Amino acid sequence: MQSRYLEILDFTQFFDHFVFTPNAENVLEKELKREIPVSVGIELVVVDMSRNA
């Protein structure tokens, strides 16, 4: 059995949102982001059925 990941979609969704990132003093700072990278994939599993006979 072999498996690998197959990416079927890769795009950027433009959307204003806030994220909280820690700075040097471990204090969370609020930052405005304008895009979200999106990647969609599937795990492809290949099974050799001829070996089971």
Secondary structure, DSSP 8 states (H G I E B T S, - for coil): -EEEEEEEEEEEEEEEEEEEEE-TTS-EEEEEEEEEEEEEEEEEEE--GGGG-
